[in-house]
Amino acid sequence: MNPELEYQLMKSHASELRRAAAQHRRAREAERASGRRSFFGKRRDDS
């Protein structure tokens, strides 16, 4: 594959991962702030 193309692809994938991670972190913080129980039925700070 063309090295420049590969580099652009890698950069876009990295930014997608960063965006997903930030979204996940925001969701986690919102969940913690609301005091709602997680999917597994226990809070993380109980463990």
ABEGO torsion letter per residue (X at the ends): XBAAAAAAAAAAAAAAAAAAAAAAAAAAAAAAAAGBBBAAGBBAAAX
